[in-house]
Amino acid sequence: MSLVELGRFNRNEAHILIGRLESEGIPAIAFDGETSIGDGSYLFIPVRVMVDDDDLAQAKAIVTGAA
């Protein structure tokens, strides 16, 4: 198992996408979601959504279909 980056999204989109992926049976995690929360700039820093490399193709298809 190796984590790979699915994409970078704003904070809210990232967490919505993680919920969607998990509802399809694809475990996902957000990286950088709490970056710079102390100075208030966390809403400007993209959140990386990470998935297992074996799930990447299916996760990309979900992102493409949701657009």
CHARMM-style PDB file with segment names, atoms N, HN, CA, C and O in Angstrom:
ATOM      1  N   MET     1       0.849  -1.184   0.000  1.00  0.00      PROA
ATOM      2  CA  MET     1       0.000   0.000   0.000  1.00  0.00      PROA
ATOM      3  C   MET     1       0.885   1.233   0.000  1.00  0.00      PROA
ATOM      4  O   MET     1       1.782   1.378   0.830  1.00  0.00      PROA
ATOM      5  N   SER     2       0.617   2.107  -0.936  1.00  0.00      PROA
ATOM      6  HN  SER     2      -0.112   1.990  -1.611  1.00  0.00      PROA
ATOM      7  CA  SER     2       1.362   3.346  -1.047  1.00  0.00      PROA
ATOM      8  C   SER     2       0.380   4.473  -1.344  1.00  0.00      PROA
ATOM      9  O   SER     2      -0.436   4.361  -2.260  1.00  0.00      PROA
ATOM     10  N   LEU     3       0.453   5.549  -0.582  1.00  0.00      PROA
ATOM     11  HN  LEU     3       1.116   5.640   0.161  1.00  0.00      PROA
ATOM     12  CA  LEU     3      -0.440   6.679  -0.816  1.00  0.00      PROA
ATOM     13  C   LEU     3       0.068   7.526  -1.966  1.00  0.00      PROA
ATOM     14  O   LEU     3       1.267   7.774  -2.095  1.00  0.00      PROA
ATOM     15  N   VAL     4      -0.863   7.965  -2.798  1.00  0.00      PROA
ATOM     16  HN  VAL     4      -1.837   7.764  -2.692  1.00  0.00      PROA
ATOM     17  CA  VAL     4      -0.559   8.868  -3.907  1.00  0.00      PROA
ATOM     18  C   VAL     4      -1.554  10.018  -3.874  1.00  0.00      PROA
ATOM     19  O   VAL     4      -2.655   9.900  -3.336  1.00  0.00      PROA
ATOM     20  N   GLU     5      -1.144  11.119  -4.456  1.00  0.00      PROA
ATOM     21  HN  GLU     5      -0.249  11.215  -4.894  1.00  0.00      PROA
ATOM     22  CA  GLU     5      -2.005  12.311  -4.466  1.00  0.00      PROA
ATOM     23  C   GLU     5      -3.032  12.220  -5.579  1.00  0.00      PROA
ATOM     24  O   GLU     5      -2.686  12.061  -6.749  1.00  0.00      PROA
ATOM     25  N   LEU     6      -4.290  12.321  -5.204  1.00  0.00      PROA
ATOM     26  HN  LEU     6      -4.571  12.450  -4.253  1.00  0.00      PROA
ATOM     27  CA  LEU     6      -5.381  12.370  -6.181  1.00  0.00      PROA
ATOM     28  C   LEU     6      -5.500  13.770  -6.758  1.00  0.00      PROA
ATOM     29  O   LEU     6      -5.728  13.942  -7.956  1.00  0.00      PROA
ATOM     30  N   GLY     7      -5.346  14.759  -5.904  1.00  0.00      PROA
ATOM     31  HN  GLY     7      -5.160  14.619  -4.932  1.00  0.00      PROA
ATOM     32  CA  GLY     7      -5.441  16.132  -6.356  1.00  0.00      PROA
ATOM     33  C   GLY     7      -5.415  17.089  -5.179  1.00  0.00      PROA
ATOM     34  O   GLY     7      -5.377  16.672  -4.021  1.00  0.00      PROA
ATOM     35  N   ARG     8      -5.436  18.387  -5.493  1.00  0.00      PROA
ATOM     36  HN  ARG     8      -5.466  18.726  -6.433  1.00  0.00      PROA
ATOM     37  CA  ARG     8      -5.453  19.432  -4.475  1.00  0.00      PROA
ATOM     38  C   ARG     8      -6.750  20.222  -4.635  1.00  0.00      PROA
ATOM     39  O   ARG     8      -7.125  20.631  -5.734  1.00  0.00      PROA
ATOM     40  N   PHE     9      -7.411  20.420  -3.515  1.00  0.00      PROA
ATOM     41  HN  PHE     9      -7.107  20.089  -2.622  1.00  0.00      PROA
ATOM     42  CA  PHE     9      -8.737  21.016  -3.524  1.00  0.00      PROA
ATOM     43  C   PHE     9      -8.847  22.015  -2.384  1.00  0.00      PROA
ATOM     44  O   PHE     9      -8.052  21.992  -1.445  1.00  0.00      PROA
ATOM     45  N   ASN    10      -9.841  22.893  -2.475  1.00  0.00      PROA
ATOM     46  HN  ASN    10     -10.487  22.911  -3.238  1.00  0.00      PROA
ATOM     47  CA  ASN    10     -10.050  23.758  -1.319  1.00  0.00      PROA
ATOM     48  C   ASN    10     -10.532  22.890  -0.168  1.00  0.00      PROA
ATOM     49  O   ASN    10     -10.980  21.761  -0.366  1.00  0.00      PROA
ATOM     50  N   ARG    11     -10.435  23.424   1.008  1.00  0.00      PROA
ATOM     51  HN  ARG    11     -10.071  24.341   1.169  1.00  0.00      PROA
ATOM     52  CA  ARG    11     -10.696  22.658   2.233  1.00  0.00      PROA
ATOM     53  C   ARG    11     -12.054  21.952   2.215  1.00  0.00      PROA
ATOM     54  O   ARG    11     -12.138  20.762   2.522  1.00  0.00      PROA
ATOM     55  N   ASN    12     -13.097  22.666   1.863  1.00  0.00      PROA
ATOM     56  HN  ASN    12     -13.029  23.632   1.613  1.00  0.00      PROA
ATOM     57  CA  ASN    12     -14.440  22.080   1.863  1.00  0.00      PROA
ATOM     58  C   ASN    12     -14.603  21.017   0.784  1.00  0.00      PROA
ATOM     59  O   ASN    12     -15.152  19.946   1.043  1.00  0.00      PROA
ATOM     60  N   GLU    13     -14.128  21.309  -0.421  1.00  0.00      PROA
ATOM     61  HN  GLU    13     -13.681  22.179  -0.631  1.00  0.00      PROA
ATOM     62  CA  GLU    13     -14.226  20.329  -1.501  1.00  0.00      PROA
ATOM     63  C   GLU    13     -13.484  19.042  -1.162  1.00  0.00      PROA
ATOM     64  O   GLU    13     -13.958  17.947  -1.466  1.00  0.00      PROA
ATOM     65  N   ALA    14     -12.323  19.177  -0.533  1.00  0.00      PROA
ATOM     66  HN  ALA    14     -11.939  20.066  -0.287  1.00  0.00      PROA
ATOM     67  CA  ALA    14     -11.523  18.003  -0.181  1.00  0.00      PROA
ATOM     68  C   ALA    14     -12.298  17.076   0.745  1.00  0.00      PROA
ATOM     69  O   ALA    14     -12.301  15.862   0.545  1.00  0.00      PROA
ATOM     70  N   HSD    15     -12.949  17.632   1.748  1.00  0.00      PROA
ATOM     71  HN  HSD    15     -12.947  18.619   1.911  1.00  0.00      PROA
ATOM     72  CA  HSD    15     -13.657  16.792   2.700  1.00  0.00      PROA
ATOM     73  C   HSD    15     -14.946  16.208   2.111  1.00  0.00      PROA
ATOM     74  O   HSD    15     -15.354  15.105   2.476  1.00  0.00      PROA
ATOM     75  N   ILE    16     -15.570  16.935   1.219  1.00  0.00      PROA
ATOM     76  HN  ILE    16     -15.239  17.831   0.922  1.00  0.00      PROA
ATOM     77  CA  ILE    16     -16.735  16.383   0.505  1.00  0.00      PROA
ATOM     78  C   ILE    16     -16.284  15.227  -0.383  1.00  0.00      PROA
ATOM     79  O   ILE    16     -16.929  14.180  -0.422  1.00  0.00      PROA
ATOM     80  N   LEU    17     -15.181  15.419  -1.090  1.00  0.00      PROA
ATOM     81  HN  LEU    17     -14.657  16.270  -1.058  1.00  0.00      PROA
ATOM     82  CA  LEU    17     -14.654  14.375  -1.967  1.00  0.00      PROA
ATOM     83  C   LEU    17     -14.245  13.134  -1.172  1.00  0.00      PROA
ATOM     84  O   LEU    17     -14.502  12.011  -1.605  1.00  0.00      PROA
ATOM     85  N   ILE    18     -13.620  13.327  -0.032  1.00  0.00      PROA
ATOM     86  HN  ILE    18     -13.412  14.240   0.319  1.00  0.00      PROA
ATOM     87  CA  ILE    18     -13.235  12.183   0.802  1.00  0.00      PROA
ATOM     88  C   ILE    18     -14.474  11.387   1.206  1.00  0.00      PROA
ATOM     89  O   ILE    18     -14.454  10.156   1.183  1.00  0.00      PROA
ATOM     90  N   GLY    19     -15.537  12.071   1.572  1.00  0.00      PROA
ATOM     91  HN  GLY    19     -15.553  13.071   1.591  1.00  0.00      PROA
ATOM     92  CA  GLY    19     -16.783  11.385   1.912  1.00  0.00      PROA
ATOM     93  C   GLY    19     -17.333  10.603   0.735  1.00  0.00      PROA
ATOM     94  O   GLY    19     -17.806   9.478   0.894  1.00  0.00      PROA
ATOM     95  N   ARG    20     -17.271  11.194  -0.433  1.00  0.00      PROA
ATOM     96  HN  ARG    20     -16.886  12.108  -0.562  1.00  0.00      PROA
ATOM     97  CA  ARG    20     -17.760  10.512  -1.649  1.00  0.00      PROA
ATOM     98  C   ARG    20     -16.920   9.275  -1.949  1.00  0.00      PROA
ATOM     99  O   ARG    20     -17.454   8.203  -2.235  1.00  0.00      PROA
ATOM    100  N   LEU    21     -15.605   9.434  -1.881  1.00  0.00      PROA
ATOM    101  HN  LEU    21     -15.171  10.305  -1.648  1.00  0.00      PROA
ATOM    102  CA  LEU    21     -14.718   8.301  -2.148  1.00  0.00      PROA
ATOM    103  C   LEU    21     -14.967   7.173  -1.155  1.00  0.00      PROA
ATOM    104  O   LEU    21     -15.065   6.009  -1.543  1.00  0.00      PROA
ATOM    105  N   GLU    22     -15.068   7.513   0.109  1.00  0.00      PROA
ATOM    106  HN  GLU    22     -14.988   8.459   0.424  1.00  0.00      PROA
ATOM    107  CA  GLU    22     -15.292   6.488   1.124  1.00  0.00      PROA
ATOM    108  C   GLU    22     -16.644   5.808   0.963  1.00  0.00      PROA
ATOM    109  O   GLU    22     -16.789   4.631   1.291  1.00  0.00      PROA
ATOM    110  N   SER    23     -17.644   6.546   0.455  1.00  0.00      PROA
ATOM    111  HN  SER    23     -17.526   7.502   0.188  1.00  0.00      PROA
ATOM    112  CA  SER    23     -18.945   5.918   0.200  1.00  0.00      PROA
ATOM    113  C   SER    23     -18.864   4.903  -0.939  1.00  0.00      PROA
ATOM    114  O   SER    23     -19.709   4.016  -1.057  1.00  0.00      PROA
ATOM    115  N   GLU    24     -17.837   5.049  -1.773  1.00  0.00      PROA
ATOM    116  HN  GLU    24     -17.150   5.770  -1.678  1.00  0.00      PROA
ATOM    117  CA  GLU    24     -17.608   4.103  -2.875  1.00  0.00      PROA
ATOM    118  C   GLU    24     -16.612   3.010  -2.477  1.00  0.00      PROA
ATOM    119  O   GLU    24     -16.214   2.197  -3.311  1.00  0.00      PROA
ATOM    120  N   GLY    25     -16.210   2.995  -1.200  1.00  0.00      PROA
ATOM    121  HN  GLY    25     -16.533   3.656  -0.523  1.00  0.00      PROA
ATOM    122  CA  GLY    25     -15.293   1.973  -0.726  1.00  0.00      PROA
ATOM    123  C   GLY    25     -13.819   2.284  -0.940  1.00  0.00      PROA
ATOM    124  O   GLY    25     -12.974   1.393  -0.849  1.00  0.00      PROA
ATOM    125  N   ILE    26     -13.509   3.540  -1.221  1.00  0.00      PROA
ATOM    126  HN  ILE    26     -14.195   4.264  -1.295  1.00  0.00      PROA
ATOM    127  CA  ILE    26     -12.119   3.948  -1.442  1.00  0.00      PROA
ATOM    128  C   ILE    26     -11.653   4.761  -0.237  1.00  0.00      PROA
ATOM    129  O   ILE    26     -12.100   5.894  -0.055  1.00  0.00      PROA
ATOM    130  N   PRO    27     -10.777   4.214   0.578  1.00  0.00      PROA
ATOM    131  CA  PRO    27     -10.259   4.986   1.714  1.00  0.00      PROA
ATOM    132  C   PRO    27      -9.463   6.197   1.211  1.00  0.00      PROA
ATOM    133  O   PRO    27      -8.688   6.082   0.260  1.00  0.00      PROA
ATOM    134  N   ALA    28      -9.652   7.334   1.838  1.00  0.00      PROA
ATOM    135  HN  ALA    28     -10.281   7.428   2.610  1.00  0.00      PROA
ATOM    136  CA  ALA    28      -8.954   8.552   1.448  1.00  0.00      PROA
ATOM    137  C   ALA    28      -8.638   9.370   2.687  1.00  0.00      PROA
ATOM    138  O   ALA    28      -9.289   9.237   3.723  1.00  0.00      PROA
ATOM    139  N   ILE    29      -7.629  10.217   2.561  1.00  0.00      PROA
ATOM    140  HN  ILE    29      -7.100  10.325   1.719  1.00  0.00      PROA
ATOM    141  CA  ILE    29      -7.209  11.035   3.687  1.00  0.00      PROA
ATOM    142  C   ILE    29      -6.795  12.415   3.167  1.00  0.00      PROA
ATOM    143  O   ILE    29      -6.319  12.551   2.040  1.00  0.00      PROA
ATOM    144  N   ALA    30      -6.984  13.427   4.006  1.00  0.00      PROA
ATOM    145  HN  ALA    30      -7.371  13.316   4.921  1.00  0.00      PROA
ATOM    146  CA  ALA    30      -6.595  14.793   3.657  1.00  0.00      PROA
ATOM    147  C   ALA    30      -5.253  15.117   4.286  1.00  0.00      PROA
ATOM    148  O   ALA    30      -5.048  14.874   5.475  1.00  0.00      PROA
ATOM    149  N   PHE    31      -4.341  15.660   3.500  1.00  0.00      PROA
ATOM    150  HN  PHE    31      -4.508  15.857   2.534  1.00  0.00      PROA
ATOM    151  CA  PHE    31      -3.070  16.163   4.004  1.00  0.00      PROA
ATOM    152  C   PHE    31      -3.093  17.681   3.888  1.00  0.00      PROA
ATOM    153  O   PHE    31      -3.679  18.224   2.951  1.00  0.00      PROA
ATOM    154  N   ASP    32      -2.475  18.352   4.811  1.00  0.00      PROA
ATOM    155  HN  ASP    32      -1.999  17.911   5.572  1.00  0.00      PROA
ATOM    156  CA  ASP    32      -2.297  19.813   4.825  1.00  0.00      PROA
ATOM    157  C   ASP    32      -3.554  20.569   5.213  1.00  0.00      PROA
ATOM    158  O   ASP    32      -3.603  21.789   5.057  1.00  0.00      PROA
ATOM    159  N   GLY    33      -4.566  19.888   5.709  1.00  0.00      PROA
ATOM    160  HN  GLY    33      -4.526  18.897   5.836  1.00  0.00      PROA
ATOM    161  CA  GLY    33      -5.817  20.546   6.047  1.00  0.00      PROA
ATOM    162  C   GLY    33      -5.717  21.523   7.200  1.00  0.00      PROA
ATOM    163  O   GLY    33      -6.515  22.456   7.298  1.00  0.00      PROA
ATOM    164  N   GLU    34      -4.759  21.320   8.062  1.00  0.00      PROA
ATOM    165  HN  GLU    34      -4.111  20.563   7.983  1.00  0.00      PROA
ATOM    166  CA  GLU    34      -4.613  22.205   9.223  1.00  0.00      PROA
ATOM    167  C   GLU    34      -3.404  23.133   9.100  1.00  0.00      PROA
ATOM    168  O   GLU    34      -3.026  23.791  10.069  1.00  0.00      PROA
ATOM    169  N   THR    35      -2.806  23.187   7.932  1.00  0.00      PROA
ATOM    170  HN  THR    35      -3.113  22.652   7.145  1.00  0.00      PROA
ATOM    171  CA  THR    35      -1.641  24.023   7.727  1.00  0.00      PROA
ATOM    172  C   THR    35      -1.984  25.496   7.929  1.00  0.00      PROA
ATOM    173  O   THR    35      -2.974  25.992   7.390  1.00  0.00      PROA
ATOM    174  N   SER    36      -1.188  26.163   8.682  1.00  0.00      PROA
ATOM    175  HN  SER    36      -0.384  25.760   9.120  1.00  0.00      PROA
ATOM    176  CA  SER    36      -1.301  27.603   8.951  1.00  0.00      PROA
ATOM    177  C   SER    36      -2.628  28.012   9.581  1.00  0.00      PROA
ATOM    178  O   SER    36      -3.074  29.145   9.397  1.00  0.00      PROA
ATOM    179  N   ILE    37      -3.258  27.112  10.315  1.00  0.00      PROA
ATOM    180  HN  ILE    37      -2.896  26.192  10.464  1.00  0.00      PROA
ATOM    181  CA  ILE    37      -4.524  27.451  10.950  1.00  0.00      PROA
ATOM    182  C   ILE    37      -4.331  28.550  12.007  1.00  0.00      PROA
ATOM    183  O   ILE    37      -5.251  29.319  12.288  1.00  0.00      PROA
ATOM    184  N   GLY    38      -3.121  28.614  12.588  1.00  0.00      PROA
ATOM    185  HN  GLY    38      -2.373  27.990  12.359  1.00  0.00      PROA
ATOM    186  CA  GLY    38      -2.837  29.600  13.622  1.00  0.00      PROA
ATOM    187  C   GLY    38      -2.879  31.030  13.129  1.00  0.00      PROA
ATOM    188  O   GLY    38      -3.281  31.929  13.868  1.00  0.00      PROA
ATOM    189  N   ASP    39      -2.468  31.255  11.881  1.00  0.00      PROA
ATOM    190  HN  ASP    39      -2.142  30.525  11.280  1.00  0.00      PROA
ATOM    191  CA  ASP    39      -2.458  32.627  11.370  1.00  0.00      PROA
ATOM    192  C   ASP    39      -3.656  32.941  10.483  1.00  0.00      PROA
ATOM    193  O   ASP    39      -3.746  34.038   9.933  1.00  0.00      PROA
ATOM    194  N   GLY    40      -4.564  32.005  10.340  1.00  0.00      PROA
ATOM    195  HN  GLY    40      -4.491  31.113  10.787  1.00  0.00      PROA
ATOM    196  CA  GLY    40      -5.800  32.263   9.604  1.00  0.00      PROA
ATOM    197  C   GLY    40      -5.721  32.068   8.106  1.00  0.00      PROA
ATOM    198  O   GLY    40      -6.695  32.339   7.405  1.00  0.00      PROA
ATOM    199  N   SER    41      -4.586  31.604   7.589  1.00  0.00      PROA
ATOM    200  HN  SER    41      -3.794  31.384   8.158  1.00  0.00      PROA
ATOM    201  CA  SER    41      -4.466  31.460   6.135  1.00  0.00      PROA
ATOM    202  C   SER    41      -4.800  30.057   5.642  1.00  0.00      PROA
ATOM    203  O   SER    41      -4.598  29.752   4.467  1.00  0.00      PROA
ATOM    204  N   TYR    42      -5.305  29.203   6.522  1.00  0.00      PROA
ATOM    205  HN  TYR    42      -5.469  29.451   7.477  1.00  0.00      PROA
ATOM    206  CA  TYR    42      -5.549  27.813   6.138  1.00  0.00      PROA
ATOM    207  C   TYR    42      -6.563  27.667   5.012  1.00  0.00      PROA
ATOM    208  O   TYR    42      -6.534  26.666   4.295  1.00  0.00      PROA
ATOM    209  N   LEU    43      -7.444  28.616   4.838  1.00  0.00      PROA
ATOM    210  HN  LEU    43      -7.468  29.429   5.421  1.00  0.00      PROA
ATOM    211  CA  LEU    43      -8.429  28.518   3.754  1.00  0.00      PROA
ATOM    212  C   LEU    43      -7.810  28.760   2.385  1.00  0.00      PROA
ATOM    213  O   LEU    43      -8.422  28.440   1.366  1.00  0.00      PROA
ATOM    214  N   PHE    44      -6.605  29.322   2.348  1.00  0.00      PROA
ATOM    215  HN  PHE    44      -6.108  29.582   3.176  1.00  0.00      PROA
ATOM    216  CA  PHE    44      -5.944  29.617   1.078  1.00  0.00      PROA
ATOM    217  C   PHE    44      -4.979  28.524   0.641  1.00  0.00      PROA
ATOM    218  O   PHE    44      -4.490  28.545  -0.489  1.00  0.00      PROA
ATOM    219  N   ILE    45      -4.703  27.578   1.517  1.00  0.00      PROA
ATOM    220  HN  ILE    45      -5.099  27.561   2.435  1.00  0.00      PROA
ATOM    221  CA  ILE    45      -3.743  26.516   1.219  1.00  0.00      PROA
ATOM    222  C   ILE    45      -4.508  25.287   0.748  1.00  0.00      PROA
ATOM    223  O   ILE    45      -5.367  24.784   1.472  1.00  0.00      PROA
ATOM    224  N   PRO    46      -4.211  24.791  -0.458  1.00  0.00      PROA
ATOM    225  CA  PRO    46      -4.919  23.616  -0.957  1.00  0.00      PROA
ATOM    226  C   PRO    46      -4.688  22.397  -0.079  1.00  0.00      PROA
ATOM    227  O   PRO    46      -3.616  22.224   0.501  1.00  0.00      PROA
ATOM    228  N   VAL    47      -5.701  21.563   0.009  1.00  0.00      PROA
ATOM    229  HN  VAL    47      -6.572  21.703  -0.462  1.00  0.00      PROA
ATOM    230  CA  VAL    47      -5.638  20.314   0.755  1.00  0.00      PROA
ATOM    231  C   VAL    47      -5.384  19.195  -0.246  1.00  0.00      PROA
ATOM    232  O   VAL    47      -6.072  19.087  -1.261  1.00  0.00      PROA
ATOM    233  N   ARG    48      -4.391  18.366   0.050  1.00  0.00      PROA
ATOM    234  HN  ARG    48      -3.832  18.454   0.874  1.00  0.00      PROA
ATOM    235  CA  ARG    48      -4.104  17.220  -0.818  1.00  0.00      PROA
ATOM    236  C   ARG    48      -4.979  16.043  -0.388  1.00  0.00      PROA
ATOM    237  O   ARG    48      -5.007  15.669   0.784  1.00  0.00      PROA
ATOM    238  N   VAL    49      -5.681  15.477  -1.345  1.00  0.00      PROA
ATOM    239  HN  VAL    49      -5.658  15.781  -2.298  1.00  0.00      PROA
ATOM    240  CA  VAL    49      -6.464  14.268  -1.091  1.00  0.00      PROA
ATOM    241  C   VAL    49      -5.622  13.090  -1.563  1.00  0.00      PROA
ATOM    242  O   VAL    49      -5.211  13.017  -2.721  1.00  0.00      PROA
ATOM    243  N   MET    50      -5.377  12.165  -0.624  1.00  0.00      PROA
ATOM    244  HN  MET    50      -5.711  12.225   0.317  1.00  0.00      PROA
ATOM    245  CA  MET    50      -4.504  11.032  -0.882  1.00  0.00      PROA
ATOM    246  C   MET    50      -5.316   9.733  -0.878  1.00  0.00      PROA
ATOM    247  O   MET    50      -6.214   9.549  -0.057  1.00  0.00      PROA
ATOM    248  N   VAL    51      -4.982   8.840  -1.810  1.00  0.00      PROA
ATOM    249  HN  VAL    51      -4.253   8.989  -2.477  1.00  0.00      PROA
ATOM    250  CA  VAL    51      -5.610   7.526  -1.883  1.00  0.00      PROA
ATOM    251  C   VAL    51      -4.525   6.479  -2.098  1.00  0.00      PROA
ATOM    252  O   VAL    51      -3.386   6.815  -2.422  1.00  0.00      PROA
ATOM    253  N   ASP    52      -4.877   5.220  -1.920  1.00  0.00      PROA
ATOM    254  HN  ASP    52      -5.802   4.947  -1.656  1.00  0.00      PROA
ATOM    255  CA  ASP    52      -3.949   4.129  -2.206  1.00  0.00      PROA
ATOM    256  C   ASP    52      -3.695   4.092  -3.709  1.00  0.00      PROA
ATOM    257  O   ASP    52      -4.599   4.348  -4.504  1.00  0.00      PROA
ATOM    258  N   ASP    53      -2.471   3.776  -4.090  1.00  0.00      PROA
ATOM    259  HN  ASP    53      -1.736   3.569  -3.444  1.00  0.00      PROA
ATOM    260  CA  ASP    53      -2.150   3.762  -5.517  1.00  0.00      PROA
ATOM    261  C   ASP    53      -3.001   2.768  -6.306  1.00  0.00      PROA
ATOM    262  O   ASP    53      -3.239   2.968  -7.497  1.00  0.00      PROA
ATOM    263  N   ASP    54      -3.458   1.709  -5.660  1.00  0.00      PROA
ATOM    264  HN  ASP    54      -3.265   1.546  -4.693  1.00  0.00      PROA
ATOM    265  CA  ASP    54      -4.333   0.738  -6.335  1.00  0.00      PROA
ATOM    266  C   ASP    54      -5.725   1.313  -6.614  1.00  0.00      PROA
ATOM    267  O   ASP    54      -6.430   0.810  -7.489  1.00  0.00      PROA
ATOM    268  N   ASP    55      -6.127   2.346  -5.894  1.00  0.00      PROA
ATOM    269  HN  ASP    55      -5.554   2.754  -5.183  1.00  0.00      PROA
ATOM    270  CA  ASP    55      -7.456   2.958  -6.050  1.00  0.00      PROA
ATOM    271  C   ASP    55      -7.440   4.227  -6.896  1.00  0.00      PROA
ATOM    272  O   ASP    55      -8.487   4.829  -7.135  1.00  0.00      PROA
ATOM    273  N   LEU    56      -6.256   4.633  -7.347  1.00  0.00      PROA
ATOM    274  HN  LEU    56      -5.406   4.144  -7.152  1.00  0.00      PROA
ATOM    275  CA  LEU    56      -6.137   5.933  -8.012  1.00  0.00      PROA
ATOM    276  C   LEU    56      -7.011   6.047  -9.264  1.00  0.00      PROA
ATOM    277  O   LEU    56      -7.707   7.048  -9.430  1.00  0.00      PROA
ATOM    278  N   ALA    57      -6.990   5.070 -10.124  1.00  0.00      PROA
ATOM    279  HN  ALA    57      -6.424   4.256  -9.988  1.00  0.00      PROA
ATOM    280  CA  ALA    57      -7.773   5.145 -11.371  1.00  0.00      PROA
ATOM    281  C   ALA    57      -9.260   5.269 -11.083  1.00  0.00      PROA
ATOM    282  O   ALA    57      -9.949   6.081 -11.701  1.00  0.00      PROA
ATOM    283  N   GLN    58      -9.757   4.470 -10.149  1.00  0.00      PROA
ATOM    284  HN  GLN    58      -9.198   3.810  -9.646  1.00  0.00      PROA
ATOM    285  CA  GLN    58     -11.179   4.544  -9.803  1.00  0.00      PROA
ATOM    286  C   GLN    58     -11.512   5.888  -9.152  1.00  0.00      PROA
ATOM    287  O   GLN    58     -12.570   6.458  -9.418  1.00  0.00      PROA
ATOM    288  N   ALA    59     -10.628   6.391  -8.311  1.00  0.00      PROA
ATOM    289  HN  ALA    59      -9.769   5.927  -8.095  1.00  0.00      PROA
ATOM    290  CA  ALA    59     -10.857   7.683  -7.661  1.00  0.00      PROA
ATOM    291  C   ALA    59     -10.870   8.808  -8.686  1.00  0.00      PROA
ATOM    292  O   ALA    59     -11.698   9.715  -8.593  1.00  0.00      PROA
ATOM    293  N   LYS    60      -9.974   8.765  -9.654  1.00  0.00      PROA
ATOM    294  HN  LYS    60      -9.302   8.028  -9.729  1.00  0.00      PROA
ATOM    295  CA  LYS    60      -9.962   9.779 -10.721  1.00  0.00      PROA
ATOM    296  C   LYS    60     -11.256   9.744 -11.517  1.00  0.00      PROA
ATOM    297  O   LYS    60     -11.782  10.793 -11.891  1.00  0.00      PROA
ATOM    298  N   ALA    61     -11.771   8.559 -11.778  1.00  0.00      PROA
ATOM    299  HN  ALA    61     -11.344   7.708 -11.474  1.00  0.00      PROA
ATOM    300  CA  ALA    61     -13.023   8.429 -12.520  1.00  0.00      PROA
ATOM    301  C   ALA    61     -14.177   9.054 -11.732  1.00  0.00      PROA
ATOM    302  O   ALA    61     -15.073   9.657 -12.322  1.00  0.00      PROA
ATOM    303  N   ILE    62     -14.159   8.916 -10.422  1.00  0.00      PROA
ATOM    304  HN  ILE    62     -13.431   8.426  -9.942  1.00  0.00      PROA
ATOM    305  CA  ILE    62     -15.195   9.519  -9.584  1.00  0.00      PROA
ATOM    306  C   ILE    62     -15.085  11.033  -9.631  1.00  0.00      PROA
ATOM    307  O   ILE    62     -16.098  11.724  -9.742  1.00  0.00      PROA
ATOM    308  N   VAL    63     -13.862  11.560  -9.547  1.00  0.00      PROA
ATOM    309  HN  VAL    63     -13.039  10.998  -9.456  1.00  0.00      PROA
ATOM    310  CA  VAL    63     -13.668  13.016  -9.601  1.00  0.00      PROA
ATOM    311  C   VAL    63     -14.120  13.549 -10.951  1.00  0.00      PROA
ATOM    312  O   VAL    63     -14.789  14.581 -11.014  1.00  0.00      PROA
ATOM    313  N   THR    64     -13.771  12.869 -12.021  1.00  0.00      PROA
ATOM    314  HN  THR    64     -13.228  12.031 -11.969  1.00  0.00      PROA
ATOM    315  CA  THR    64     -14.165  13.311 -13.357  1.00  0.00      PROA
ATOM    316  C   THR    64     -15.672  13.270 -13.536  1.00  0.00      PROA
ATOM    317  O   THR    64     -16.254  14.170 -14.142  1.00  0.00      PROA
ATOM    318  N   GLY    65     -16.301  12.235 -13.015  1.00  0.00      PROA
ATOM    319  HN  GLY    65     -15.828  11.503 -12.524  1.00  0.00      PROA
ATOM    320  CA  GLY    65     -17.748  12.100 -13.132  1.00  0.00      PROA
ATOM    321  C   GLY    65     -18.509  13.108 -12.275  1.00  0.00      PROA
ATOM    322  O   GLY    65     -19.652  13.447 -12.581  1.00  0.00      PROA
ATOM    323  N   ALA    66     -17.881  13.583 -11.207  1.00  0.00      PROA
ATOM    324  HN  ALA    66     -16.953  13.307 -10.959  1.00  0.00      PROA
ATOM    325  CA  ALA    66     -18.549  14.540 -10.310  1.00  0.00      PROA
ATOM    326  C   ALA    66     -18.473  15.964 -10.836  1.00  0.00      PROA
ATOM    327  O   ALA    66     -19.205  16.835 -10.368  1.00  0.00      PROA
ATOM    328  N   ALA    67     -17.603  16.209 -11.795  1.00  0.00      PROA
ATOM    329  HN  ALA    67     -17.008  15.500 -12.176  1.00  0.00      PROA
ATOM    330  CA  ALA    67     -17.416  17.582 -12.296  1.00  0.00      PROA
ATOM    331  C   ALA    67     -18.533  18.009 -13.222  1.00  0.00      PROA
ATOM    332  OT1 ALA    67     -18.522  19.133 -13.725  1.00  0.00      PROA
TER     333      ALA     67
END
